[in-house]
Amino acid sequence: MPEMDGFEATRLIREAEAELGRRTTIVAATASDTREHCMDAGVDDYLAKPADYSRIAQQWLPDSARRLA
């Protein structure tokens, strides 16, 4: 993203959620950061690239969306 990185975007989303009272699932997919750094930034899960996207689909997508993935 040219204006901000994923960590900044996560921070802004988490701030907005505090006001709205709901939570968005955020999964980091990165080749350059550690799991600890991503989790500390507020993401819900982490994938190291190259990633096993099927694991994320199985864990985070509802049944109806998994059939399409």
All heavy atoms as TSV, in Angstrom:
chain	resi	resn	atom	element	x	y	z
A	1	MET	N	N	0.850	-1.175	0.000
A	1	MET	CA	C	0.000	0.000	0.000
A	1	MET	C	C	0.889	1.228	0.000
A	1	MET	O	O	1.767	1.342	0.859
A	1	MET	CB	C	-0.893	-0.003	1.237
A	1	MET	CG	C	-1.875	-1.162	1.273
A	1	MET	SD	S	-2.979	-1.148	2.691
A	1	MET	CE	C	-1.832	-1.422	4.019
A	2	PRO	N	N	0.679	2.122	-0.901
A	2	PRO	CA	C	1.590	3.260	-0.996
A	2	PRO	C	C	1.500	4.249	0.168
A	2	PRO	O	O	2.487	4.870	0.531
A	2	PRO	CB	C	1.196	3.941	-2.301
A	2	PRO	CG	C	-0.089	3.352	-2.712
A	2	PRO	CD	C	-0.285	2.077	-1.965
A	3	GLU	N	N	0.339	4.420	0.786
A	3	GLU	CA	C	0.183	5.430	1.831
A	3	GLU	C	C	0.601	4.938	3.213
A	3	GLU	O	O	0.995	5.721	4.070
A	3	GLU	CB	C	-1.264	5.923	1.914
A	3	GLU	CG	C	-1.732	6.679	0.685
A	3	GLU	CD	C	-2.196	5.747	-0.421
A	3	GLU	OE1	O	-2.709	4.653	-0.113
A	3	GLU	OE2	O	-2.038	6.092	-1.589
A	4	MET	N	N	0.447	3.624	3.465
A	4	MET	CA	C	0.783	3.080	4.783
A	4	MET	C	C	1.068	1.597	4.662
A	4	MET	O	O	0.661	0.974	3.692
A	4	MET	CB	C	-0.355	3.323	5.777
A	4	MET	CG	C	-1.612	2.516	5.487
A	4	MET	SD	S	-2.940	2.790	6.654
A	4	MET	CE	C	-3.571	4.340	6.083
A	5	ASP	N	N	1.757	1.057	5.644
A	5	ASP	CA	C	2.016	-0.385	5.617
A	5	ASP	C	C	0.899	-1.121	6.365
A	5	ASP	O	O	-0.006	-0.507	6.936
A	5	ASP	CB	C	3.402	-0.716	6.179
A	5	ASP	CG	C	3.564	-0.387	7.656
A	5	ASP	OD1	O	2.562	-0.244	8.381
A	5	ASP	OD2	O	4.722	-0.295	8.097
A	6	GLY	N	N	0.963	-2.426	6.358
A	6	GLY	CA	C	-0.060	-3.241	6.982
A	6	GLY	C	C	-0.156	-3.063	8.485
A	6	GLY	O	O	-1.239	-3.191	9.071
A	7	PHE	N	N	0.965	-2.760	9.120
A	7	PHE	CA	C	0.946	-2.553	10.567
A	7	PHE	C	C	0.200	-1.274	10.929
A	7	PHE	O	O	-0.571	-1.237	11.886
A	7	PHE	CB	C	2.359	-2.540	11.131
A	7	PHE	CG	C	3.077	-3.836	10.899
A	7	PHE	CD1	C	4.190	-3.897	10.089
A	7	PHE	CD2	C	2.614	-5.013	11.473
A	7	PHE	CE1	C	4.845	-5.098	9.868
A	7	PHE	CE2	C	3.256	-6.220	11.258
A	7	PHE	CZ	C	4.372	-6.258	10.452
A	8	GLU	N	N	0.428	-0.222	10.160
A	8	GLU	CA	C	-0.297	1.033	10.381
A	8	GLU	C	C	-1.785	0.834	10.092
A	8	GLU	O	O	-2.643	1.316	10.840
A	8	GLU	CB	C	0.277	2.147	9.508
A	8	GLU	CG	C	-0.461	3.465	9.609
A	8	GLU	CD	C	-0.306	4.170	10.948
A	8	GLU	OE1	O	0.495	3.719	11.787
A	8	GLU	OE2	O	-1.004	5.177	11.166
A	9	ALA	N	N	-2.104	0.134	9.021
A	9	ALA	CA	C	-3.505	-0.137	8.698
A	9	ALA	C	C	-4.171	-0.938	9.816
A	9	ALA	O	O	-5.302	-0.637	10.220
A	9	ALA	CB	C	-3.604	-0.891	7.375
A	10	THR	N	N	-3.472	-1.932	10.349
A	10	THR	CA	C	-4.011	-2.724	11.453
A	10	THR	C	C	-4.270	-1.843	12.670
A	10	THR	O	O	-5.318	-1.943	13.313
A	10	THR	CB	C	-3.046	-3.874	11.813
A	10	THR	OG1	O	-2.918	-4.732	10.679
A	10	THR	CG2	C	-3.552	-4.673	12.996
A	11	ARG	N	N	-3.329	-0.959	12.986
A	11	ARG	CA	C	-3.500	-0.065	14.130
A	11	ARG	C	C	-4.740	0.807	13.964
A	11	ARG	O	O	-5.547	0.949	14.887
A	11	ARG	CB	C	-2.256	0.816	14.309
A	11	ARG	CG	C	-2.309	1.683	15.559
A	11	ARG	CD	C	-1.125	2.640	15.646
A	11	ARG	NE	N	-1.124	3.647	14.586
A	11	ARG	CZ	C	-1.951	4.699	14.534
A	11	ARG	NH1	N	-2.843	4.882	15.479
A	11	ARG	NH2	N	-1.878	5.562	13.551
A	12	LEU	N	N	-4.929	1.358	12.771
A	12	LEU	CA	C	-6.083	2.219	12.525
A	12	LEU	C	C	-7.396	1.437	12.601
A	12	LEU	O	O	-8.398	1.925	13.140
A	12	LEU	CB	C	-5.948	2.912	11.167
A	12	LEU	CG	C	-4.822	3.931	11.064
A	12	LEU	CD1	C	-4.669	4.410	9.623
A	12	LEU	CD2	C	-5.061	5.099	12.006
A	13	ILE	N	N	-7.383	0.229	12.066
A	13	ILE	CA	C	-8.580	-0.613	12.135
A	13	ILE	C	C	-8.913	-0.936	13.584
A	13	ILE	O	O	-10.070	-0.845	14.005
A	13	ILE	CB	C	-8.387	-1.900	11.304
A	13	ILE	CG1	C	-8.344	-1.557	9.814
A	13	ILE	CG2	C	-9.487	-2.920	11.606
A	13	ILE	CD1	C	-7.850	-2.694	8.935
A	14	ARG	N	N	-7.908	-1.325	14.360
A	14	ARG	CA	C	-8.146	-1.654	15.769
A	14	ARG	C	C	-8.642	-0.437	16.557
A	14	ARG	O	O	-9.494	-0.575	17.432
A	14	ARG	CB	C	-6.879	-2.238	16.410
A	14	ARG	CG	C	-6.442	-3.570	15.827
A	14	ARG	CD	C	-7.485	-4.644	16.022
A	14	ARG	NE	N	-7.008	-5.924	15.520
A	14	ARG	CZ	C	-7.705	-6.714	14.721
A	14	ARG	NH1	N	-8.919	-6.375	14.333
A	14	ARG	NH2	N	-7.207	-7.863	14.311
A	15	GLU	N	N	-8.150	0.749	16.244
A	15	GLU	CA	C	-8.640	1.959	16.907
A	15	GLU	C	C	-10.112	2.199	16.583
A	15	GLU	O	O	-10.908	2.529	17.466
A	15	GLU	CB	C	-7.814	3.182	16.490
A	15	GLU	CG	C	-6.440	3.241	17.116
A	15	GLU	CD	C	-5.626	4.414	16.617
A	15	GLU	OE1	O	-6.145	5.269	15.859
A	15	GLU	OE2	O	-4.443	4.498	16.995
A	16	ALA	N	N	-10.472	2.047	15.323
A	16	ALA	CA	C	-11.869	2.239	14.916
A	16	ALA	C	C	-12.776	1.199	15.565
A	16	ALA	O	O	-13.898	1.513	15.977
A	16	ALA	CB	C	-11.980	2.171	13.397
A	17	GLU	N	N	-12.289	-0.016	15.681
A	17	GLU	CA	C	-13.087	-1.082	16.297
A	17	GLU	C	C	-13.395	-0.780	17.754
A	17	GLU	O	O	-14.485	-1.109	18.243
A	17	GLU	CB	C	-12.344	-2.417	16.219
A	17	GLU	CG	C	-12.256	-2.967	14.836
A	17	GLU	CD	C	-11.332	-4.157	14.746
A	17	GLU	OE1	O	-10.447	-4.333	15.613
A	17	GLU	OE2	O	-11.503	-4.928	13.793
A	18	ALA	N	N	-12.467	-0.165	18.447
A	18	ALA	CA	C	-12.682	0.171	19.853
A	18	ALA	C	C	-13.883	1.100	19.996
A	18	ALA	O	O	-14.656	0.983	20.947
A	18	ALA	CB	C	-11.432	0.812	20.440
A	19	GLU	N	N	-14.064	1.977	19.033
A	19	GLU	CA	C	-15.202	2.899	19.054
A	19	GLU	C	C	-16.485	2.233	18.583
A	19	GLU	O	O	-17.560	2.540	19.076
A	19	GLU	CB	C	-14.900	4.107	18.175
A	19	GLU	CG	C	-13.757	4.962	18.677
A	19	GLU	CD	C	-13.409	6.088	17.726
A	19	GLU	OE1	O	-14.227	6.414	16.846
A	19	GLU	OE2	O	-12.307	6.637	17.872
A	20	LEU	N	N	-16.374	1.296	17.630
A	20	LEU	CA	C	-17.555	0.671	17.038
A	20	LEU	C	C	-18.041	-0.562	17.795
A	20	LEU	O	O	-19.173	-0.983	17.628
A	20	LEU	CB	C	-17.262	0.281	15.583
A	20	LEU	CG	C	-16.917	1.440	14.650
A	20	LEU	CD1	C	-16.463	0.916	13.297
A	20	LEU	CD2	C	-18.127	2.350	14.491
A	21	GLY	N	N	-17.138	-1.168	18.568
A	21	GLY	CA	C	-17.522	-2.341	19.333
A	21	GLY	C	C	-17.603	-3.628	18.532
A	21	GLY	O	O	-18.374	-4.524	18.859
A	22	ARG	N	N	-16.827	-3.740	17.471
A	22	ARG	CA	C	-16.765	-4.993	16.711
A	22	ARG	C	C	-15.331	-5.249	16.285
A	22	ARG	O	O	-14.476	-4.381	16.373
A	22	ARG	CB	C	-17.711	-4.968	15.519
A	22	ARG	CG	C	-17.431	-3.866	14.544
A	22	ARG	CD	C	-18.424	-3.890	13.390
A	22	ARG	NE	N	-18.178	-2.776	12.530
A	22	ARG	CZ	C	-19.115	-2.000	12.044
A	22	ARG	NH1	N	-20.358	-2.247	12.309
A	22	ARG	NH2	N	-18.799	-1.002	11.271
A	23	ARG	N	N	-15.060	-6.485	15.826
A	23	ARG	CA	C	-13.686	-6.858	15.482
A	23	ARG	C	C	-13.639	-7.441	14.077
A	23	ARG	O	O	-14.454	-8.278	13.706
A	23	ARG	CB	C	-13.150	-7.875	16.484
A	23	ARG	CG	C	-11.689	-8.205	16.255
A	23	ARG	CD	C	-11.079	-8.859	17.477
A	23	ARG	NE	N	-9.736	-9.309	17.238
A	23	ARG	CZ	C	-8.648	-8.622	17.544
A	23	ARG	NH1	N	-8.751	-7.449	18.106
A	23	ARG	NH2	N	-7.453	-9.114	17.313
A	24	THR	N	N	-12.624	-7.019	13.315
A	24	THR	CA	C	-12.363	-7.511	11.977
A	24	THR	C	C	-11.205	-8.493	12.041
A	24	THR	O	O	-10.200	-8.216	12.692
A	24	THR	CB	C	-11.975	-6.336	11.049
A	24	THR	OG1	O	-13.037	-5.391	11.054
A	24	THR	CG2	C	-11.691	-6.806	9.647
A	25	THR	N	N	-11.338	-9.632	11.388
A	25	THR	CA	C	-10.243	-10.592	11.335
A	25	THR	C	C	-9.171	-10.068	10.387
A	25	THR	O	O	-9.463	-9.732	9.238
A	25	THR	CB	C	-10.740	-11.964	10.844
A	25	THR	OG1	O	-11.742	-12.429	11.750
A	25	THR	CG2	C	-9.607	-12.966	10.770
A	26	ILE	N	N	-7.946	-9.999	10.877
A	26	ILE	CA	C	-6.813	-9.546	10.065
A	26	ILE	C	C	-5.753	-10.638	10.089
A	26	ILE	O	O	-5.312	-11.058	11.158
A	26	ILE	CB	C	-6.214	-8.229	10.593
A	26	ILE	CG1	C	-7.275	-7.120	10.589
A	26	ILE	CG2	C	-4.986	-7.823	9.768
A	26	ILE	CD1	C	-6.818	-5.828	11.233
A	27	VAL	N	N	-5.359	-11.090	8.898
A	27	VAL	CA	C	-4.328	-12.116	8.755
A	27	VAL	C	C	-3.162	-11.499	8.000
A	27	VAL	O	O	-3.329	-11.016	6.877
A	27	VAL	CB	C	-4.853	-13.356	8.003
A	27	VAL	CG1	C	-3.760	-14.391	7.837
A	27	VAL	CG2	C	-6.054	-13.948	8.737
A	28	ALA	N	N	-1.985	-11.494	8.607
A	28	ALA	CA	C	-0.785	-10.968	7.961
A	28	ALA	C	C	-0.167	-12.058	7.095
A	28	ALA	O	O	-0.026	-13.194	7.532
A	28	ALA	CB	C	0.222	-10.512	9.006
A	29	ALA	N	N	0.184	-11.711	5.874
A	29	ALA	CA	C	0.916	-12.610	4.982
A	29	ALA	C	C	2.175	-11.862	4.566
A	29	ALA	O	O	2.101	-10.875	3.843
A	29	ALA	CB	C	0.071	-12.987	3.770
A	30	THR	N	N	3.315	-12.328	5.033
A	30	THR	CA	C	4.543	-11.574	4.815
A	30	THR	C	C	5.741	-12.502	4.639
A	30	THR	O	O	5.755	-13.602	5.182
A	30	THR	CB	C	4.804	-10.605	5.991
A	30	THR	OG1	O	6.010	-9.893	5.749
A	30	THR	CG2	C	4.893	-11.320	7.311
A	31	ALA	N	N	6.701	-12.029	3.906
A	31	ALA	CA	C	7.953	-12.768	3.743
A	31	ALA	C	C	9.066	-12.132	4.561
A	31	ALA	O	O	10.148	-12.687	4.667
A	31	ALA	CB	C	8.355	-12.800	2.269
A	32	SER	N	N	8.773	-10.979	5.175
A	32	SER	CA	C	9.870	-10.242	5.797
A	32	SER	C	C	9.729	-9.989	7.300
A	32	SER	O	O	10.672	-9.506	7.905
A	32	SER	CB	C	10.035	-8.899	5.091
A	32	SER	OG	O	8.857	-8.145	5.198
A	33	ASP	N	N	8.591	-10.273	7.894
A	33	ASP	CA	C	8.428	-10.014	9.324
A	33	ASP	C	C	8.213	-11.305	10.097
A	33	ASP	O	O	7.798	-12.315	9.548
A	33	ASP	CB	C	7.242	-9.075	9.573
A	33	ASP	CG	C	7.620	-7.627	9.350
A	33	ASP	OD1	O	8.458	-7.138	10.124
A	33	ASP	OD2	O	7.098	-7.017	8.415
A	34	THR	N	N	8.481	-11.239	11.391
A	34	THR	CA	C	8.323	-12.412	12.239
A	34	THR	C	C	6.884	-12.531	12.732
A	34	THR	O	O	6.137	-11.549	12.765
A	34	THR	CB	C	9.242	-12.331	13.471
A	34	THR	OG1	O	8.811	-11.228	14.288
A	34	THR	CG2	C	10.700	-12.169	13.065
A	35	ARG	N	N	6.516	-13.741	13.112
A	35	ARG	CA	C	5.189	-13.976	13.668
A	35	ARG	C	C	4.958	-13.073	14.884
A	35	ARG	O	O	3.915	-12.448	15.025
A	35	ARG	CB	C	5.032	-15.444	14.053
A	35	ARG	CG	C	3.710	-15.754	14.722
A	35	ARG	CD	C	3.592	-17.240	15.064
A	35	ARG	NE	N	2.320	-17.523	15.655
A	35	ARG	CZ	C	1.171	-17.655	14.996
A	35	ARG	NH1	N	1.151	-17.539	13.690
A	35	ARG	NH2	N	0.056	-17.909	15.628
A	36	GLU	N	N	5.954	-12.992	15.764
A	36	GLU	CA	C	5.827	-12.187	16.982
A	36	GLU	C	C	5.554	-10.725	16.646
A	36	GLU	O	O	4.680	-10.095	17.251
A	36	GLU	CB	C	7.092	-12.306	17.822
A	36	GLU	CG	C	7.021	-11.535	19.114
A	36	GLU	CD	C	8.287	-11.686	19.941
A	36	GLU	OE1	O	9.030	-12.665	19.766
A	36	GLU	OE2	O	8.512	-10.806	20.778
A	37	HIS	N	N	6.270	-10.170	15.692
A	37	HIS	CA	C	6.066	-8.774	15.306
A	37	HIS	C	C	4.657	-8.559	14.769
A	37	HIS	O	O	3.989	-7.576	15.114
A	37	HIS	CB	C	7.114	-8.367	14.265
A	37	HIS	CG	C	7.043	-6.930	13.889
A	37	HIS	ND1	N	7.070	-6.512	12.588
A	37	HIS	CD2	C	6.941	-5.797	14.641
A	37	HIS	CE1	C	6.984	-5.194	12.547
A	37	HIS	NE2	N	6.899	-4.742	13.777
A	38	CYS	N	N	4.188	-9.475	13.946
A	38	CYS	CA	C	2.839	-9.357	13.382
A	38	CYS	C	C	1.767	-9.463	14.466
A	38	CYS	O	O	0.829	-8.664	14.500
A	38	CYS	CB	C	2.616	-10.422	12.318
A	38	CYS	SG	S	3.620	-10.171	10.835
A	39	MET	N	N	1.913	-10.435	15.342
A	39	MET	CA	C	0.919	-10.615	16.403
A	39	MET	C	C	0.933	-9.416	17.354
A	39	MET	O	O	-0.123	-8.961	17.786
A	39	MET	CB	C	1.167	-11.919	17.157
A	39	MET	CG	C	1.098	-13.176	16.285
A	39	MET	SD	S	-0.429	-13.382	15.357
A	39	MET	CE	C	-1.507	-13.957	16.647
A	40	ASP	N	N	2.109	-8.889	17.652
A	40	ASP	CA	C	2.206	-7.701	18.498
A	40	ASP	C	C	1.524	-6.492	17.852
A	40	ASP	O	O	1.047	-5.596	18.547
A	40	ASP	CB	C	3.663	-7.350	18.798
A	40	ASP	CG	C	4.319	-8.313	19.778
A	40	ASP	OD1	O	3.599	-9.106	20.424
A	40	ASP	OD2	O	5.559	-8.279	19.882
A	41	ALA	N	N	1.471	-6.473	16.528
A	41	ALA	CA	C	0.837	-5.368	15.811
A	41	ALA	C	C	-0.688	-5.456	15.856
A	41	ALA	O	O	-1.369	-4.505	15.486
A	41	ALA	CB	C	1.311	-5.345	14.361
A	42	GLY	N	N	-1.223	-6.599	16.305
A	42	GLY	CA	C	-2.670	-6.710	16.459
A	42	GLY	C	C	-3.382	-7.606	15.472
A	42	GLY	O	O	-4.612	-7.630	15.439
A	43	VAL	N	N	-2.625	-8.342	14.659
A	43	VAL	CA	C	-3.285	-9.245	13.720
A	43	VAL	C	C	-3.797	-10.480	14.461
A	43	VAL	O	O	-3.389	-10.782	15.573
A	43	VAL	CB	C	-2.355	-9.660	12.553
A	43	VAL	CG1	C	-1.856	-8.447	11.798
A	43	VAL	CG2	C	-1.207	-10.510	13.026
A	44	ASP	N	N	-4.710	-11.199	13.811
A	44	ASP	CA	C	-5.291	-12.398	14.406
A	44	ASP	C	C	-4.535	-13.673	14.045
A	44	ASP	O	O	-4.599	-14.658	14.768
A	44	ASP	CB	C	-6.754	-12.548	13.963
A	44	ASP	CG	C	-7.591	-11.396	14.481
A	44	ASP	OD1	O	-7.784	-11.307	15.697
A	44	ASP	OD2	O	-8.035	-10.577	13.658
A	45	ASP	N	N	-3.860	-13.642	12.915
A	45	ASP	CA	C	-3.094	-14.811	12.480
A	45	ASP	C	C	-1.980	-14.337	11.565
A	45	ASP	O	O	-1.954	-13.187	11.139
A	45	ASP	CB	C	-4.002	-15.811	11.760
A	45	ASP	CG	C	-3.493	-17.240	11.815
A	45	ASP	OD1	O	-2.342	-17.469	12.251
A	45	ASP	OD2	O	-4.242	-18.157	11.429
A	46	TYR	N	N	-1.074	-15.244	11.254
A	46	TYR	CA	C	0.143	-14.910	10.512
A	46	TYR	C	C	0.452	-16.034	9.530
A	46	TYR	O	O	0.327	-17.205	9.864
A	46	TYR	CB	C	1.280	-14.761	11.520
A	46	TYR	CG	C	2.667	-14.766	10.925
A	46	TYR	CD1	C	3.241	-13.612	10.437
A	46	TYR	CD2	C	3.397	-15.941	10.861
A	46	TYR	CE1	C	4.514	-13.618	9.903
A	46	TYR	CE2	C	4.677	-15.960	10.318
A	46	TYR	CZ	C	5.217	-14.786	9.851
A	46	TYR	OH	O	6.479	-14.801	9.319
A	47	LEU	N	N	0.839	-15.656	8.337
A	47	LEU	CA	C	1.323	-16.599	7.329
A	47	LEU	C	C	2.672	-16.140	6.832
A	47	LEU	O	O	2.832	-14.976	6.470
A	47	LEU	CB	C	0.384	-16.640	6.122
A	47	LEU	CG	C	-0.908	-17.394	6.253
A	47	LEU	CD1	C	-1.748	-17.178	5.010
A	47	LEU	CD2	C	-0.641	-18.860	6.458
A	48	ALA	N	N	3.634	-17.042	6.814
A	48	ALA	CA	C	4.926	-16.739	6.209
A	48	ALA	C	C	4.843	-17.133	4.736
A	48	ALA	O	O	4.360	-18.204	4.401
A	48	ALA	CB	C	6.031	-17.515	6.905
A	49	LYS	N	N	5.263	-16.230	3.854
A	49	LYS	CA	C	5.262	-16.536	2.420
A	49	LYS	C	C	6.483	-17.356	2.063
A	49	LYS	O	O	7.554	-17.108	2.616
A	49	LYS	CB	C	5.242	-15.243	1.612
A	49	LYS	CG	C	3.960	-14.473	1.733
A	49	LYS	CD	C	4.068	-13.215	0.884
A	49	LYS	CE	C	2.855	-12.346	1.007
A	49	LYS	NZ	N	2.986	-11.103	0.245
A	50	PRO	N	N	6.387	-18.299	1.157
A	50	PRO	CA	C	5.152	-18.735	0.508
A	50	PRO	C	C	4.228	-19.382	1.530
A	50	PRO	O	O	4.674	-20.093	2.426
A	50	PRO	CB	C	5.609	-19.725	-0.545
A	50	PRO	CG	C	6.947	-20.199	-0.087
A	50	PRO	CD	C	7.539	-19.100	0.751
A	51	ALA	N	N	2.935	-19.115	1.408
A	51	ALA	CA	C	1.976	-19.447	2.453
A	51	ALA	C	C	1.066	-20.611	2.081
A	51	ALA	O	O	0.822	-20.881	0.912
A	51	ALA	CB	C	1.129	-18.222	2.745
A	52	ASP	N	N	0.544	-21.253	3.126
A	52	ASP	CA	C	-0.471	-22.295	2.981
A	52	ASP	C	C	-1.829	-21.628	3.184
A	52	ASP	O	O	-2.365	-21.604	4.287
A	52	ASP	CB	C	-0.236	-23.405	4.013
A	52	ASP	CG	C	-1.287	-24.490	3.958
A	52	ASP	OD1	O	-2.136	-24.472	3.045
A	52	ASP	OD2	O	-1.261	-25.357	4.847
A	53	TYR	N	N	-2.371	-21.069	2.117
A	53	TYR	CA	C	-3.619	-20.330	2.221
A	53	TYR	C	C	-4.794	-21.236	2.553
A	53	TYR	O	O	-5.792	-20.779	3.110
A	53	TYR	CB	C	-3.880	-19.542	0.940
A	53	TYR	CG	C	-2.883	-18.428	0.754
A	53	TYR	CD1	C	-1.837	-18.548	-0.158
A	53	TYR	CD2	C	-2.972	-17.270	1.513
A	53	TYR	CE1	C	-0.906	-17.531	-0.306
A	53	TYR	CE2	C	-2.035	-16.244	1.365
A	53	TYR	CZ	C	-1.016	-16.383	0.455
A	53	TYR	OH	O	-0.107	-15.383	0.314
A	54	SER	N	N	-4.691	-22.512	2.271
A	54	SER	CA	C	-5.790	-23.427	2.602
A	54	SER	C	C	-5.988	-23.502	4.115
A	54	SER	O	O	-7.111	-23.631	4.596
A	54	SER	CB	C	-5.541	-24.815	2.012
A	54	SER	OG	O	-4.385	-25.399	2.570
A	55	ARG	N	N	-4.902	-23.404	4.882
A	55	ARG	CA	C	-5.034	-23.416	6.342
A	55	ARG	C	C	-5.820	-22.204	6.815
A	55	ARG	O	O	-6.696	-22.309	7.671
A	55	ARG	CB	C	-3.667	-23.443	7.026
A	55	ARG	CG	C	-3.784	-23.486	8.565
A	55	ARG	CD	C	-2.439	-23.398	9.257
A	55	ARG	NE	N	-1.804	-22.100	9.145
A	55	ARG	CZ	C	-2.147	-21.034	9.878
A	55	ARG	NH1	N	-3.127	-21.096	10.746
A	55	ARG	NH2	N	-1.501	-19.900	9.727
A	56	ILE	N	N	-5.535	-21.058	6.251
A	56	ILE	CA	C	-6.245	-19.843	6.644
A	56	ILE	C	C	-7.711	-19.947	6.242
A	56	ILE	O	O	-8.604	-19.594	7.008
A	56	ILE	CB	C	-5.583	-18.603	6.010
A	56	ILE	CG1	C	-4.234	-18.364	6.682
A	56	ILE	CG2	C	-6.470	-17.372	6.114
A	56	ILE	CD1	C	-4.296	-18.056	8.165
A	57	ALA	N	N	-7.975	-20.437	5.046
A	57	ALA	CA	C	-9.366	-20.594	4.611
A	57	ALA	C	C	-10.112	-21.527	5.554
A	57	ALA	O	O	-11.246	-21.248	5.956
A	57	ALA	CB	C	-9.419	-21.124	3.184
A	58	GLN	N	N	-9.494	-22.610	5.927
A	58	GLN	CA	C	-10.127	-23.581	6.820
A	58	GLN	C	C	-10.409	-22.965	8.192
A	58	GLN	O	O	-11.463	-23.194	8.779
A	58	GLN	CB	C	-9.215	-24.804	6.975
A	58	GLN	CG	C	-9.846	-25.959	7.688
A	58	GLN	CD	C	-10.938	-26.618	6.857
A	58	GLN	OE1	O	-10.995	-26.469	5.643
A	58	GLN	NE2	N	-11.814	-27.320	7.508
A	59	GLN	N	N	-9.502	-22.172	8.693
A	59	GLN	CA	C	-9.634	-21.620	10.036
A	59	GLN	C	C	-10.539	-20.396	10.103
A	59	GLN	O	O	-11.301	-20.239	11.043
A	59	GLN	CB	C	-8.264	-21.254	10.594
A	59	GLN	CG	C	-8.320	-20.715	12.007
A	59	GLN	CD	C	-6.950	-20.546	12.613
A	59	GLN	OE1	O	-5.958	-21.007	12.068
A	59	GLN	NE2	N	-6.879	-19.895	13.741
A	60	TRP	N	N	-10.457	-19.507	9.116
A	60	TRP	CA	C	-11.096	-18.210	9.256
A	60	TRP	C	C	-12.340	-17.990	8.405
A	60	TRP	O	O	-13.144	-17.121	8.712
A	60	TRP	CB	C	-10.088	-17.101	8.963
A	60	TRP	CG	C	-9.015	-17.041	10.002
A	60	TRP	CD1	C	-7.729	-17.492	9.876
A	60	TRP	CD2	C	-9.118	-16.554	11.333
A	60	TRP	NE1	N	-7.039	-17.295	11.042
A	60	TRP	CE2	C	-7.876	-16.720	11.959
A	60	TRP	CE3	C	-10.158	-15.984	12.065
A	60	TRP	CZ2	C	-7.638	-16.330	13.274
A	60	TRP	CZ3	C	-9.914	-15.600	13.379
A	60	TRP	CH2	C	-8.669	-15.778	13.957
A	61	LEU	N	N	-12.497	-18.713	7.299
A	61	LEU	CA	C	-13.658	-18.473	6.441
A	61	LEU	C	C	-14.849	-19.320	6.884
A	61	LEU	O	O	-14.689	-20.470	7.277
A	61	LEU	CB	C	-13.333	-18.811	4.983
A	61	LEU	CG	C	-12.311	-17.923	4.292
A	61	LEU	CD1	C	-12.074	-18.414	2.870
A	61	LEU	CD2	C	-12.768	-16.476	4.276
A	62	PRO	N	N	-16.061	-18.772	6.782
A	62	PRO	CA	C	-17.238	-19.577	7.083
A	62	PRO	C	C	-17.389	-20.700	6.049
A	62	PRO	O	O	-16.827	-20.641	4.952
A	62	PRO	CB	C	-18.397	-18.580	6.984
A	62	PRO	CG	C	-17.853	-17.374	6.324
A	62	PRO	CD	C	-16.355	-17.422	6.408
A	63	ASP	N	N	-18.132	-21.718	6.397
A	63	ASP	CA	C	-18.317	-22.879	5.516
A	63	ASP	C	C	-18.727	-22.482	4.105
A	63	ASP	O	O	-18.209	-23.005	3.135
A	63	ASP	CB	C	-19.354	-23.843	6.081
A	63	ASP	CG	C	-18.853	-24.564	7.324
A	63	ASP	OD1	O	-17.625	-24.650	7.503
A	63	ASP	OD2	O	-19.693	-25.027	8.106
A	64	SER	N	N	-19.641	-21.544	3.977
A	64	SER	CA	C	-20.130	-21.151	2.649
A	64	SER	C	C	-19.013	-20.556	1.805
A	64	SER	O	O	-18.925	-20.816	0.610
A	64	SER	CB	C	-21.279	-20.159	2.780
A	64	SER	OG	O	-20.851	-19.015	3.501
A	65	ALA	N	N	-18.134	-19.777	2.394
A	65	ALA	CA	C	-17.031	-19.158	1.647
A	65	ALA	C	C	-15.954	-20.190	1.321
A	65	ALA	O	O	-15.297	-20.090	0.297
A	65	ALA	CB	C	-16.430	-18.013	2.440
A	66	ARG	N	N	-15.763	-21.187	2.173
A	66	ARG	CA	C	-14.740	-22.207	1.909
A	66	ARG	C	C	-15.045	-22.991	0.644
A	66	ARG	O	O	-14.150	-23.396	-0.069
A	66	ARG	CB	C	-14.636	-23.174	3.091
A	66	ARG	CG	C	-13.687	-22.689	4.122
A	66	ARG	CD	C	-13.465	-23.751	5.168
A	66	ARG	NE	N	-13.985	-23.179	6.383
A	66	ARG	CZ	C	-14.570	-23.832	7.352
A	66	ARG	NH1	N	-14.731	-25.116	7.282
A	66	ARG	NH2	N	-15.000	-23.222	8.414
A	67	ARG	N	N	-16.304	-23.203	0.366
A	67	ARG	CA	C	-16.666	-23.947	-0.848
A	67	ARG	C	C	-16.257	-23.181	-2.109
A	67	ARG	O	O	-16.001	-23.769	-3.140
A	67	ARG	CB	C	-18.162	-24.232	-0.854
A	67	ARG	CG	C	-18.564	-25.308	0.152
A	67	ARG	CD	C	-19.994	-25.745	-0.067
A	67	ARG	NE	N	-20.953	-24.700	0.252
A	67	ARG	CZ	C	-21.464	-24.482	1.462
A	67	ARG	NH1	N	-21.083	-25.215	2.486
A	67	ARG	NH2	N	-22.340	-23.515	1.655
A	68	LEU	N	N	-16.167	-21.876	-2.016
A	68	LEU	CA	C	-15.792	-21.039	-3.156
A	68	LEU	C	C	-14.292	-20.838	-3.272
A	68	LEU	O	O	-13.793	-20.483	-4.334
A	68	LEU	CB	C	-16.481	-19.671	-3.050
A	68	LEU	CG	C	-17.999	-19.681	-3.007
A	68	LEU	CD1	C	-18.512	-18.279	-2.729
A	68	LEU	CD2	C	-18.570	-20.227	-4.299
A	69	ALA	N	N	-13.571	-21.039	-2.183
A	69	ALA	CA	C	-12.125	-20.760	-2.157
A	69	ALA	C	C	-11.339	-21.831	-2.881
A	69	ALA	O	O	-11.700	-22.923	-3.056
A	69	ALA	CB	C	-11.649	-20.650	-0.724
